[in-house]
Amino acid sequence: MPRIALTSTTSFAPLTAHVAGMTVYNTATAGTGATAVVPGYYYNDGAQWVQTLNQATALKLEPWYNVATTSPATTNTQNIYQLGNVGIGTTAPTKKLSINSGNVNGAIQIVDGTQQDGRVLTSDANGVGTWKSVTVSSVTGVTPAASTPFGTAATGGDKYMNSYIDLPQGKWFVYMGFLVNGATAANTKYAGRLTFSTSTTSGTETTGFDFINGNRYIFTQTSNGSAGATTYGLFCSGIVRVDVTSTTTKRLYVWDANSRNFGTTTGVSLGAYGENYLFAIRAD
């Protein structure tokens, strides 16, 4: 059997033409990618050289390529790649990896040390998955411990209301509800408007966080009509969506954002009432 040095599977060199049925032993490692050749037995099909499958070269015929050399992989310790789709349990994969286990539950198994009963596979920002518990991440804030009057026209209508919540980085749904003490007379109206700031001296400071889609206020309005006085004139409640971009925990202070009352009122305020709540649930 002739021993020759081939240059690639598509080149007839060192012969003068492709000859169907010609069988040789190739002594060279040459070429790149799918047309590369390595030492071993080849036959010619009239258009190209085809390596003969045998015990020593079986791994080299698999359609996987060595990441380091872009040549066919030769050992099971190399980092490899494939540009087509891979099917397991299917002959027609439509994705990079398609798995069809029929009616058998448990098509995949991923064991990385984080797996536990009831956990779900969760991706990070780079698409790397790991098993995590299905839990609702929540944070409870601080509501007023004493009566805190709303702002007045003299203060521009804005005021820090002695209530806050500490949130780590991420997107959050912040739920708040406060009972407003108005000691009102008949025909008194309230318009309660609350927001968040990272400052106790400015109601518009947003350092380290953003309001999602501009959703920055909760607003509730009520009137007690003409039936008589009502001690608690309003329950102001709603949801504000925030994105804490700071890598350190941010304290968001509750601010009266120009709330208004109309009629005979005395000491309109938020107080230490059992109905009050302030908490957040993670939204990302």
N, C-alpha and C positions, 0 to 999 in steps of 0.2 A: 504493500500500500504506500503510495507516495506521501512523503512528509514535506509539506510546503508551509510557507508563511503567508496566510491570508491577511488582507488589510481591512475588510469589512464583509458583512454578509451579502451586500449588494454588488460588490466589485468582483469580477472574475479573476483579477490579478492574483497570483503571477501567471495564470493561464491566459490564453489569448481570447477566450470566449467562454460563456456559460455552456456547459455540456451536461445535459440531463443524464443522471445515473452515475456521474463521476463521484467517487468517494475518496477522501483524503484524510490525513491526520494533520491538523493545523498546529503549528509550533509557536504561533505568535499570539500576543495579547494586543489588540489594536481596535481602533474605531471608538465611537462613543454612542451612548444611548441604545436604541433598539437594534442598530446595525453593528454593534460591537461584536468582536470575536475573541474567544479565549482558547487556550490549548485544549484539543479534543478532536473527536471524529465528526466530520461534516460530509454531507452528500449534497450534490447540486441538483435542483429540480428543474433546471433549464433557464431559471431567471435569477436565482440567488442560492447562497449556501445555507443549508439548514443543519443545525447541530443534531447529532444523533443522541437520543435519550438513553442514558445509562446510569448506573448507580453513582458514579463519580460526578456527573454533571446535572443530575435531576434538579437540584436547587437553582442552578443557573438559568433554567428555562422558565422559571416562574416570572410573571409579569410585574415584578417589583424591582425597584432600582435603589442603589445605594445613594443616600443623601450626600455623602462626602465626595463621590466620584461621578455620579449620574450614570454609572454603568450598572449592568445587571447585578443584583445582590447575589452573594455567594455563600454567606454564612447566616445563621440565625441570631447573631449578636449585632448585626449592623442596623443602623437607623435607615428605614426604607420608606419609599413613597410610591404612590400609584395615581395617575392622573384621571383614571376613569371612575365609574361607580362600582361599588362592591356590594354584592348581594349575598345574604346568608338566609337560606330557606326560600329563595326566590331566584328565578332565572332572568328576571327583568327589573333590576334595580333602577329606580328613578332618582335616587338621592345618592350622595357620596357614600352613605352606609344605609342599606335597606335590610331590615330584619323582619322575617315573616315566620312566626312559630305556629301558625295555624290556630288551633283552638287551645294550645297549651299555654297556660299562664306562666309568666316569668321569662320573657324573651331575652332579657339581658341580666347580667350580674356584674356589679361594680363594687369591688372590695378595696377600700383605700384607708381603712382605719376609722373613718368617720361614720360608717354605716351602723344604723341601729333600727330597731323595730319602730315603724311609724314615721320615719324621717323621709324627706323628699329631696330630690336632686335639684340643687340651686346653683345658678351661674353667677360668677362675679363679673366685673366690668370687662374682663378679657375673654369671657366665654368659657372659663375654667369651672367645671362643676364639682361640687362636693355635697355630701349629705348633710342636711340641716333639719332641726326640729321645726314642726309646723306650730309656731306660737305667735300670738299677737303681741307685738312689742308696744307697750304703753308707758306713759309718764304722767304722773299726777302733779298738778301745780298747787300753788298756795293761794287761797282766797282771802279776802280782807279779814283781819282779826279784830277790827274795830270799825265803827262807823266812819266812812270816808265820803265826804260831800263831793258832788259833781263840781266841775269847773263852772265859773261864772263868766259873764260878759267881760269883766275886768281882767280875767286871765286868758281871754281869747276863747273861752269855752272848752279848752283842753286841760287835762289834769291826769297825773299818775294816780291810779286807784288802789295802791297798796296790795296788788295782786300780781303774781308772776309765775312763770313756768320755765324750767331748765331743760333744753332740748339738745341732744347730740346731733352730729351731722346726719343729714338725710331729709326726706320729704315727710311731712306730718299733716294729719288732719287734727286741728286743735278745736276741741269742743268747750264752750264756756256758757255758763248761765248764771245770772246774778239777780237776786231779788232786790228791787229798788224800793227803798223806804221813802215815802213822800209825805206822809201825814196830810193827805190832801183834803181839800174841800170839794163840794160838788162841782161838776163841770170842769174838772182839771184834766189836762192832757199831758202825756209824756211821749217823747221821742228819744229813745236810748240808742246811742251809737258808740261802739267800743272797738278798739284796735290794739295792735302791739307795736312796741318800740324796744330797742336795746338800750334805751337811756331812761333815767328817771327825771330828766330835766327837759327833754324834747320828745314830743309824741310822734315825730317823723323819722327818727334815727333807725336805719336798717342795716347797720354794719354786721356782716357775717350771716345775713339771711335775706331771703326775698319772699314776697307774696306771690304765690302761684297764680298766673293769669290775672294779676291785679286784684285778686280777692282779698281785701285788706280790712273790711269792716263787717261787724254784725249790726243789725238795725232792727229794733222792735218799737212799735208804736201802740199806744192804748189810750182810752178815755174812760173815766169812771161814770160819765153821764150825770144825770141830775138827781139820782136817788139818794145821794148823801155822801158823807166823807168815807174814804177808804185809806187805811193805814199803809197798805202796800199797793202802790199804784201801778207797778209794772214788773214783769219778769222778762229781762233782756237776755236772749239766748241765740246761739247760732254756731256756725262752723267757719273757721278761717284756715285756709290751706297755706302752709309755709314750706320753704325749702331752706334748711340750714346748710349753708355752704362752708361755714367755718369748720376746720378740723378739730376745734375745741368746742366744748359745750357752750351754748349761748343762752343767756337769760333773757327771756322776752317778757317785758312788763306790760300789764294791761293799762290802757289809757282810755279815758273818757275823750271821745273825739267830737266835741261840740254837741253833746246831748242837750236837749231842750225840754223845758216844762212850761205849760201855759195854764194860768189860773192861780188860785190861792194855794201856795205851797210853802212848806216849812222844812228846812233841813233835808233836801233831797239828797240821798246818799246810798252807797252800797255798805252793807254791814256784815257782821259775823252771823249769817243766817244758815240754818241747816239745809236750805234749798240750793245754796250756791254750789257750783262745781266748776272745775277747770282741769281738763286732762287732754292728752294727745295720743293718737294711735298712728303708728308708722304706716306710711303710704307707699313705700318703695321696697 
